[in-house]
Amino acid sequence: MTFSLVARCAETGMFGVAVSSSSPAVAARCSHARAGVGAVASQNVTDPTLGGRTLDLMRKGLTAAESLAEVKRGARFIEYRQILAGVLAGRTAVHSGSETLGVWGQAEGWDVASGGNLLANEDVPRAIVDGFESTAGHLGDRLVSALRAGLAAGGEAGPVRSAGMLLVDNVSWPVADLRCDWTEDCPIEAVATAWSVYKPQFDDYIQRAVDPTAAPSYGVPGDE
């Protein structure tokens, strides 16, 4: 019921997660990332704690593969979980348990990994990776393109209803956390629209947090 990707921008070091599902509010449960550490998607009969546990291990210096191996040793019901992990230097790892739902698949590239369950076909994750790798520009743009590519390749077996995109950079908070928690229309396009509005203000929101005295105007009525 979910397809997603974790990715890193080689130029900036920014990490991101993008996800879509027929379930409501998928990004609230499945997306995890920390600046300078990595990105994780925990999905398929989701245990949200696995995201933080995997990131804790990567922060200690373990590779994505080593971190997933350690999580698998200690987690209950790991056969029901699907976990994607991406860490520094382009290295990724994916776990899809034996109880992963329906038609499922996974794919990896440099700086990107994708996985999904209850898919229309097993090639959807490869289409997502290819969509990411064939797109240039801001990491947010590339994540949106990747989700669109996955949907175009078939996406879920049924319609998707929620989606989200999480980005982290060189500050301690997410620099973008855009979500569509439920819609009868396309949630991926809802997130894409939100990103098109947010992207021109992306740097301004960071600057306002770091040093508001050097920030541009807020662009709202009454601000002079």
Backbone as CSV, one residue per row, in Angstrom:
resi,resn,N_x,N_y,N_z,CA_x,CA_y,CA_z,C_x,C_y,C_z
1,MET,0.803,-1.205,0.000,0.000,0.000,0.000,0.843,1.264,0.000
2,THR,2.143,1.112,-0.255,3.046,2.260,-0.153,4.174,2.124,-1.153
3,PHE,4.612,3.248,-1.726,5.887,3.280,-2.434,6.626,4.550,-2.042
4,SER,7.955,4.429,-1.950,8.734,5.527,-1.394,10.161,5.486,-1.918
5,LEU,10.904,6.543,-1.576,12.334,6.547,-1.820,13.031,7.363,-0.758
6,VAL,14.277,7.006,-0.496,15.189,7.819,0.305,16.323,8.237,-0.619
7,ALA,16.826,9.455,-0.416,17.825,9.952,-1.359,18.701,11.004,-0.707
8,ARG,19.851,11.224,-1.341,20.819,12.228,-0.902,21.256,13.051,-2.100
9,CYS,21.411,14.351,-1.895,21.971,15.219,-2.923,23.485,15.235,-2.761
10,ALA,24.210,14.759,-3.755,25.666,14.680,-3.667,26.304,16.059,-3.596
11,GLU,25.663,17.073,-4.163,26.241,18.421,-4.190,26.090,19.138,-2.856
12,THR,24.940,18.986,-2.206,24.664,19.741,-0.973,24.764,18.897,0.292
13,GLY,24.659,17.584,0.175,24.612,16.722,1.351,23.240,16.624,1.974
14,MET,22.248,17.248,1.354,20.882,17.205,1.855,20.305,15.803,1.691
15,PHE,19.513,15.354,2.680,18.814,14.080,2.616,17.319,14.308,2.481
16,GLY,16.645,13.350,1.857,15.207,13.467,1.714,14.515,12.126,1.642
17,VAL,13.230,12.156,1.971,12.347,11.000,1.856,11.090,11.475,1.146
18,ALA,10.579,10.684,0.224,9.284,10.955,-0.393,8.498,9.655,-0.427
19,VAL,7.186,9.752,-0.170,6.380,8.552,0.003,4.956,8.837,-0.416
20,SER,4.265,7.798,-0.902,2.848,7.907,-1.206,2.165,6.580,-0.897
21,SER,0.860,6.655,-0.577,0.151,5.457,-0.140,-1.351,5.636,-0.293
22,SER,-2.060,4.512,-0.301,-3.518,4.543,-0.216,-3.981,4.793,1.212
23,SER,-3.097,4.648,2.186,-3.421,4.894,3.588,-3.359,6.386,3.906
24,PRO,-4.094,6.841,4.910,-4.029,8.260,5.278,-2.730,8.609,5.985
25,ALA,-2.281,9.844,5.782,-1.162,10.427,6.536,0.068,9.536,6.543
26,VAL,0.433,8.990,5.389,1.538,8.031,5.333,2.858,8.649,5.765
27,ALA,3.099,9.904,5.414,4.394,10.514,5.722,4.607,10.690,7.220
28,ALA,3.525,10.806,7.984,3.653,10.966,9.435,4.227,9.732,10.095
29,ARG,4.053,8.559,9.478,4.524,7.314,10.065,5.805,6.793,9.443
30,CYS,6.029,7.119,8.183,7.049,6.394,7.414,8.328,7.174,7.144
31,SER,8.325,8.491,7.267,9.462,9.316,6.836,10.330,9.729,8.014
32,HIS,11.644,9.479,7.882,12.598,9.794,8.945,13.902,10.272,8.307
33,ALA,14.464,11.354,8.816,15.735,11.855,8.284,16.404,12.752,9.314
34,ARG,17.736,12.757,9.291,18.521,13.636,10.154,19.656,14.237,9.346
35,ALA,19.843,15.535,9.506,20.901,16.233,8.782,22.256,15.624,9.119
36,GLY,23.066,15.404,8.100,24.406,14.873,8.281,24.460,13.405,8.626
37,VAL,23.319,12.746,8.703,23.276,11.334,9.086,22.709,10.482,7.959
38,GLY,21.449,10.703,7.614,20.846,9.878,6.577,19.353,10.032,6.530
39,ALA,18.718,9.153,5.768,17.272,9.137,5.592,16.789,7.698,5.622
40,VAL,15.604,7.498,6.196,15.038,6.163,6.335,13.542,6.233,6.055
41,ALA,13.031,5.250,5.343,11.595,5.036,5.208,11.265,3.693,5.834
42,SER,10.337,3.693,6.787,9.893,2.461,7.443,8.430,2.260,7.091
43,GLN,8.106,1.154,6.412,6.764,0.999,5.851,6.347,-0.470,5.861
44,ASN,5.158,-0.746,5.315,4.566,-2.086,5.251,4.274,-2.622,6.650
45,VAL,3.001,-2.513,7.082,2.631,-2.809,8.468,3.605,-2.029,9.359
46,THR,3.529,-0.734,9.276,4.605,0.167,9.679,4.878,0.159,11.178
47,ASP,6.144,0.083,11.517,6.633,0.333,12.873,7.485,1.595,12.806
48,PRO,6.927,2.767,13.176,7.676,4.014,13.044,8.959,4.060,13.869
49,THR,9.061,3.247,14.927,10.262,3.288,15.756,11.505,2.818,15.004
50,LEU,11.313,2.045,13.939,12.458,1.517,13.216,13.230,2.616,12.491
51,GLY,12.544,3.702,12.132,13.237,4.805,11.482,14.262,5.449,12.390
52,GLY,13.829,5.809,13.595,14.747,6.428,14.546,15.861,5.498,14.975
53,ARG,15.551,4.220,15.143,16.576,3.263,15.551,17.644,3.110,14.473
54,THR,17.225,3.077,13.239,18.190,2.962,12.141,19.055,4.211,12.053
55,LEU,18.459,5.385,12.205,19.232,6.632,12.167,20.210,6.726,13.333
56,ASP,19.806,6.244,14.507,20.718,6.248,15.658,21.973,5.449,15.346
57,LEU,21.807,4.312,14.709,22.958,3.467,14.370,23.821,4.118,13.298
58,MET,23.214,4.739,12.319,23.991,5.398,11.275,24.752,6.589,11.857
59,ARG,24.167,7.266,12.825,24.862,8.383,13.459,26.112,7.909,14.195
60,LYS,26.120,6.678,14.654,27.287,6.112,15.326,28.382,5.694,14.350
61,GLY,28.088,5.780,13.044,29.099,5.464,12.042,28.880,4.183,11.285
62,LEU,27.807,3.443,11.583,27.525,2.230,10.842,27.028,2.593,9.441
63,THR,27.316,1.742,8.482,26.792,1.934,7.143,25.291,1.657,7.144
64,ALA,24.646,1.974,6.035,23.222,1.672,5.917,22.977,0.173,6.059
65,ALA,23.794,-0.639,5.399,23.625,-2.091,5.475,23.872,-2.617,6.882
66,GLU,24.909,-2.112,7.540,25.202,-2.537,8.910,24.086,-2.125,9.853
67,SER,23.551,-0.941,9.658,22.472,-0.455,10.522,21.222,-1.311,10.367
68,LEU,20.865,-1.625,9.127,19.695,-2.473,8.918,19.907,-3.866,9.500
69,ALA,21.109,-4.399,9.365,21.393,-5.722,9.926,21.215,-5.717,11.440
70,GLU,21.669,-4.667,12.081,21.535,-4.559,13.535,20.069,-4.400,13.940
71,VAL,19.329,-3.577,13.222,17.909,-3.399,13.505,17.163,-4.721,13.334
72,LYS,17.473,-5.451,12.293,16.807,-6.729,12.035,17.073,-7.735,13.150
73,ARG,18.257,-7.681,13.743,18.574,-8.611,14.833,17.733,-8.343,16.072
74,GLY,17.377,-7.069,16.294,16.702,-6.730,17.538,15.222,-6.426,17.429
75,ALA,14.684,-6.331,16.225,13.296,-5.913,16.056,12.343,-7.102,16.057
76,ARG,11.195,-6.913,16.693,10.144,-7.920,16.629,9.369,-7.767,15.326
77,PHE,8.885,-8.877,14.815,8.043,-8.901,13.615,8.726,-8.275,12.403
78,ILE,10.052,-8.409,12.326,10.795,-7.779,11.235,10.370,-8.346,9.885
79,GLU,9.785,-9.543,9.871,9.342,-10.139,8.619,8.172,-9.366,7.997
80,TYR,7.513,-8.532,8.798,6.405,-7.712,8.297,6.847,-6.329,7.832
81,ARG,8.100,-6.000,8.006,8.558,-4.625,7.761,9.326,-4.498,6.449
82,GLN,9.223,-3.306,5.890,10.028,-2.906,4.740,10.731,-1.611,5.134
83,ILE,12.065,-1.596,5.031,12.861,-0.456,5.486,13.851,-0.069,4.398
84,LEU,13.902,1.215,4.087,14.883,1.751,3.145,15.795,2.675,3.926
85,ALA,17.096,2.573,3.712,18.046,3.418,4.427,19.081,3.977,3.470
86,GLY,19.369,5.263,3.614,20.416,5.905,2.834,21.315,6.698,3.745
87,VAL,22.618,6.610,3.519,23.582,7.255,4.397,24.593,7.986,3.534
88,LEU,25.632,8.532,4.146,26.632,9.315,3.427,27.334,8.497,2.351
89,ALA,27.912,9.190,1.401,28.728,8.605,0.331,27.935,7.708,-0.601
90,GLY,26.631,7.949,-0.696,25.835,7.266,-1.684,25.393,5.861,-1.347
91,ARG,25.747,5.353,-0.175,25.461,3.967,0.153,24.031,3.812,0.667
92,THR,23.341,2.779,0.197,21.968,2.520,0.592,21.798,1.053,0.939
93,ALA,20.662,0.751,1.561,20.309,-0.634,1.864,18.804,-0.720,1.986
94,VAL,18.248,-1.883,1.659,16.808,-2.108,1.727,16.540,-3.462,2.357
95,HIS,15.553,-3.502,3.238,15.054,-4.762,3.786,13.589,-4.888,3.433
96,SER,13.206,-6.004,2.834,11.803,-6.334,2.585,11.550,-7.700,3.202
97,GLY,10.757,-7.726,4.274,10.527,-8.972,4.991,9.673,-9.959,4.203
98,SER,9.674,-11.188,4.666,8.965,-12.261,3.961,7.454,-12.053,3.951
99,GLU,6.938,-11.231,4.868,5.507,-10.946,4.928,5.161,-9.606,4.283
100,THR,6.045,-9.057,3.454,5.731,-7.834,2.726,4.489,-8.071,1.875
101,LEU,3.581,-7.105,1.893,2.252,-7.303,1.340,2.227,-7.281,-0.186
102,GLY,1.442,-8.181,-0.755,1.121,-8.164,-2.165,2.326,-8.243,-3.079
103,VAL,2.178,-7.609,-4.248,3.303,-7.472,-5.167,4.218,-6.400,-4.613
104,TRP,5.479,-6.737,-4.442,6.405,-5.763,-3.867,7.694,-5.755,-4.684
105,GLY,8.492,-4.728,-4.465,9.760,-4.618,-5.153,10.672,-3.643,-4.448
106,GLN,11.910,-3.648,-4.836,12.896,-2.720,-4.296,13.973,-2.493,-5.338
107,ALA,14.626,-1.336,-5.251,15.674,-0.981,-6.205,16.614,0.008,-5.548
108,GLU,17.868,-0.024,-5.955,18.871,0.885,-5.416,19.689,1.509,-6.533
109,GLY,20.142,2.724,-6.293,21.085,3.403,-7.164,22.093,4.120,-6.297
110,TRP,22.897,4.966,-6.909,23.840,5.753,-6.128,23.086,6.926,-5.512
111,ASP,23.107,7.017,-4.193,22.424,8.078,-3.452,20.907,7.915,-3.432
112,VAL,20.370,6.760,-3.795,18.911,6.607,-3.804,18.535,5.139,-3.646
113,ALA,17.450,4.903,-2.914,16.869,3.569,-2.804,15.361,3.713,-2.773
114,SER,14.673,2.735,-3.328,13.216,2.766,-3.387,12.653,1.395,-3.054
115,GLY,11.455,1.391,-2.517,10.764,0.144,-2.246,9.274,0.386,-2.193
116,GLY,8.511,-0.693,-2.378,7.066,-0.560,-2.317,6.398,-1.897,-2.108
117,ASN,5.139,-1.837,-1.681,4.339,-3.032,-1.450,2.920,-2.797,-1.943
118,LEU,2.203,-3.886,-2.176,0.876,-3.824,-2.799,0.927,-2.981,-4.070
119,LEU,1.949,-3.221,-4.867,2.185,-2.445,-6.076,1.408,-3.009,-7.262
120,ALA,1.255,-2.163,-8.288,0.669,-2.629,-9.537,1.589,-3.618,-10.235
121,ASN,2.904,-3.432,-10.058,3.886,-4.360,-10.611,5.206,-4.174,-9.876
122,GLU,6.075,-5.149,-9.954,7.309,-5.136,-9.173,8.356,-4.166,-9.718
123,ASP,8.103,-3.596,-10.892,9.073,-2.685,-11.502,8.928,-1.234,-11.053
124,VAL,7.917,-0.938,-10.239,7.685,0.445,-9.810,8.896,1.041,-9.088
125,PRO,9.531,0.342,-8.137,10.697,0.940,-7.485,11.836,1.272,-8.441
126,ARG,12.074,0.432,-9.441,13.120,0.746,-10.422,12.760,1.997,-11.203
127,ALA,11.493,2.165,-11.533,11.070,3.381,-12.222,11.291,4.606,-11.342
128,ILE,11.078,4.467,-10.047,11.302,5.575,-9.113,12.778,5.947,-9.078
129,VAL,13.647,4.957,-8.953,15.091,5.215,-8.952,15.516,5.869,-10.257
130,ASP,15.034,5.351,-11.366,15.383,5.926,-12.666,14.880,7.359,-12.777
131,GLY,13.682,7.617,-12.248,13.140,8.967,-12.274,13.974,9.937,-11.472
132,PHE,14.478,9.468,-10.336,15.351,10.315,-9.524,16.667,10.580,-10.235
133,GLU,17.276,9.529,-10.756,18.600,9.658,-11.362,18.579,10.451,-12.664
134,SER,17.442,10.494,-13.336,17.355,11.207,-14.609,16.952,12.663,-14.457
135,THR,16.739,13.109,-13.218,16.319,14.488,-12.962,17.440,15.249,-12.278
136,ALA,17.695,16.465,-12.728,18.704,17.329,-12.112,18.010,18.389,-11.260
137,GLY,18.825,19.134,-10.512,18.295,20.264,-9.764,18.168,19.992,-8.281
138,HIS,17.319,20.752,-7.638,17.106,20.670,-6.197,16.613,19.276,-5.814
139,LEU,17.039,18.807,-4.654,16.623,17.486,-4.202,15.104,17.369,-4.154
140,GLY,14.429,18.427,-3.747,12.978,18.390,-3.718,12.378,18.144,-5.088
141,ASP,12.918,18.788,-6.114,12.446,18.558,-7.478,12.648,17.112,-7.895
142,ARG,13.774,16.558,-7.534,14.100,15.191,-7.928,13.204,14.174,-7.211
143,LEU,12.864,14.445,-5.956,11.962,13.555,-5.232,10.568,13.569,-5.843
144,VAL,10.087,14.748,-6.189,8.773,14.840,-6.832,8.778,14.083,-8.157
145,SER,9.813,14.283,-8.955,9.905,13.584,-10.242,9.929,12.072,-10.052
146,ALA,10.614,11.621,-9.017,10.697,10.186,-8.755,9.336,9.611,-8.383
147,LEU,8.588,10.294,-7.515,7.255,9.809,-7.168,6.349,9.784,-8.391
148,ARG,6.426,10.831,-9.199,5.625,10.849,-10.432,5.986,9.673,-11.338
149,ALA,7.270,9.359,-11.429,7.703,8.236,-12.263,7.161,6.925,-11.730
150,GLY,7.144,6.776,-10.419,6.585,5.569,-9.832,5.102,5.434,-10.102
151,LEU,4.385,6.540,-10.005,2.953,6.516,-10.294,2.702,6.194,-11.761
152,ALA,3.490,6.798,-12.647,3.337,6.549,-14.084,3.634,5.097,-14.440
153,ALA,4.511,4.449,-13.659,4.849,3.049,-13.910,3.812,2.082,-13.370
154,GLY,2.792,2.606,-12.711,1.728,1.767,-12.174,1.371,2.077,-10.743
155,GLY,2.382,2.515,-9.956,2.126,2.874,-8.569,1.551,1.726,-7.773
156,GLU,0.636,2.045,-6.887,-0.059,1.009,-6.133,-1.057,0.279,-7.018
157,ALA,-1.503,-0.858,-6.515,-2.542,-1.586,-7.226,-3.846,-0.800,-7.246
158,GLY,-4.071,0.050,-6.246,-5.244,0.915,-6.177,-4.811,2.370,-6.117
159,PRO,-5.761,3.296,-5.992,-5.420,4.724,-5.969,-4.684,5.122,-4.692
160,VAL,-3.754,6.048,-4.840,-3.058,6.596,-3.668,-3.850,7.776,-3.134
161,ARG,-3.783,7.987,-1.816,-4.590,9.013,-1.158,-3.785,9.973,-0.295
162,SER,-2.533,9.630,0.018,-1.702,10.543,0.802,-0.279,10.485,0.285
163,ALA,0.481,11.533,0.597,1.877,11.603,0.152,2.606,12.619,1.007
164,GLY,3.938,12.586,0.948,4.729,13.550,1.692,6.162,13.596,1.213
165,MET,6.817,14.706,1.550,8.228,14.893,1.229,8.909,15.562,2.417
166,LEU,9.982,14.950,2.899,10.745,15.439,4.041,12.177,15.707,3.605
167,LEU,12.688,16.899,3.915,14.061,17.271,3.580,14.785,17.744,4.827
168,VAL,16.046,17.334,4.980,16.904,17.846,6.051,18.209,18.318,5.434
169,ASP,18.771,19.368,6.058,20.020,19.929,5.550,20.972,20.119,6.717
170,ASN,21.591,21.282,6.833,22.638,21.467,7.836,22.144,22.173,9.089
171,VAL,20.857,22.051,9.387,20.292,22.539,10.645,19.562,21.384,11.310
172,SER,19.165,21.568,12.553,18.659,20.442,13.332,17.193,20.124,13.075
173,TRP,16.499,20.966,12.332,15.081,20.735,12.056,14.885,20.437,10.570
174,PRO,13.760,19.843,10.208,13.495,19.626,8.783,13.385,20.960,8.048
175,VAL,14.059,21.079,6.930,13.985,22.318,6.155,12.773,22.309,5.227
176,ALA,12.152,21.175,5.059,10.854,21.082,4.392,10.174,19.817,4.879
177,ASP,8.893,19.925,5.190,8.090,18.775,5.609,6.691,19.007,5.054
178,LEU,6.493,18.604,3.812,5.262,18.893,3.076,4.446,17.623,2.937
179,ARG,3.145,17.735,3.271,2.326,16.527,3.284,0.926,16.801,2.756
180,CYS,0.389,15.812,2.137,-1.038,15.744,1.842,-1.538,14.497,2.549
181,ASP,-2.297,14.661,3.621,-2.665,13.525,4.460,-3.870,12.746,3.943
182,TRP,-4.691,13.361,3.081,-5.791,12.626,2.464,-6.400,13.465,1.357
183,THR,-6.650,12.862,0.231,-7.347,13.521,-0.862,-7.969,12.473,-1.761
184,GLU,-9.079,12.829,-2.383,-9.673,11.981,-3.403,-9.011,12.219,-4.756
185,ASP,-8.224,13.293,-4.855,-7.461,13.582,-6.063,-6.069,12.966,-5.925
186,CYS,-5.082,13.488,-6.630,-3.740,12.910,-6.570,-2.916,13.569,-5.468
187,PRO,-2.529,12.835,-4.427,-1.749,13.450,-3.351,-0.346,13.834,-3.776
188,ILE,0.212,13.121,-4.749,1.553,13.454,-5.228,1.546,14.834,-5.881
189,GLU,0.499,15.113,-6.664,0.403,16.432,-7.281,0.103,17.514,-6.250
190,ALA,-0.598,17.161,-5.177,-0.825,18.123,-4.096,0.491,18.504,-3.433
191,VAL,1.347,17.511,-3.186,2.667,17.800,-2.608,3.519,18.576,-3.599
192,ALA,3.436,18.221,-4.875,4.193,18.945,-5.899,3.784,20.416,-5.945
193,THR,2.491,20.688,-5.828,2.017,22.076,-5.804,2.529,22.806,-4.568
194,ALA,2.467,22.144,-3.418,2.987,22.754,-2.192,4.479,23.061,-2.324
195,TRP,5.232,22.145,-2.944,6.660,22.361,-3.134,6.921,23.543,-4.071
196,SER,6.111,23.694,-5.106,6.304,24.814,-6.033,6.086,26.156,-5.343
197,VAL,5.243,26.180,-4.328,5.022,27.398,-3.543,6.138,27.588,-2.518
198,TYR,6.555,26.496,-1.896,7.531,26.567,-0.810,8.951,26.801,-1.311
199,LYS,9.298,26.208,-2.439,10.679,26.248,-2.917,11.249,27.662,-3.048
200,PRO,10.526,28.657,-3.595,11.103,30.005,-3.691,11.388,30.645,-2.335
201,GLN,10.756,30.140,-1.275,10.951,30.691,0.071,11.833,29.793,0.946
202,PHE,12.327,28.720,0.371,13.067,27.694,1.102,14.211,28.294,1.922
203,ASP,15.089,29.042,1.271,16.244,29.625,1.960,15.824,30.700,2.967
204,ASP,14.752,31.424,2.655,14.296,32.496,3.548,13.851,31.940,4.895
205,TYR,13.145,30.814,4.886,12.688,30.241,6.148,13.859,29.780,7.017
206,ILE,14.898,29.286,6.394,16.086,28.907,7.162,16.766,30.151,7.727
207,GLN,16.907,31.172,6.898,17.563,32.408,7.343,16.810,33.058,8.494
208,ARG,15.499,33.045,8.448,14.703,33.659,9.519,14.922,32.953,10.843
209,ALA,15.170,31.658,10.792,15.442,30.914,12.016,16.854,31.171,12.522
210,VAL,17.812,31.221,11.605,19.218,31.369,11.986,19.531,32.798,12.414
211,ASP,19.068,33.780,11.661,19.340,35.189,11.970,18.263,36.058,11.334
212,PRO,17.181,36.343,12.060,16.095,37.127,11.484,16.490,38.555,11.125
213,THR,17.581,39.071,11.728,17.991,40.442,11.390,18.511,40.544,9.966
214,ALA,18.929,39.420,9.396,19.435,39.407,8.026,18.440,38.790,7.061
215,ALA,17.235,38.531,7.537,16.244,37.855,6.708,15.477,38.848,5.850
216,PRO,14.978,38.405,4.719,14.143,39.271,3.888,12.785,39.493,4.536
217,SER,12.000,40.399,3.966,10.669,40.671,4.495,9.808,39.421,4.421
218,TYR,8.758,39.407,5.215,7.926,38.219,5.309,6.906,38.131,4.174
219,GLY,6.705,39.215,3.473,5.809,39.193,2.329,4.357,39.013,2.670
220,VAL,3.945,39.532,3.833,2.557,39.423,4.265,2.022,40.840,4.511
221,PRO,0.707,41.020,4.482,0.152,42.358,4.717,0.585,42.915,6.068
222,GLY,1.003,44.177,6.057,1.470,44.829,7.275,2.957,44.771,7.497
223,ASP,3.649,43.914,6.717,5.103,43.817,6.831,5.751,44.868,5.936
224,GLU,6.507,45.762,6.528,7.143,46.838,5.763,8.647,46.795,5.924
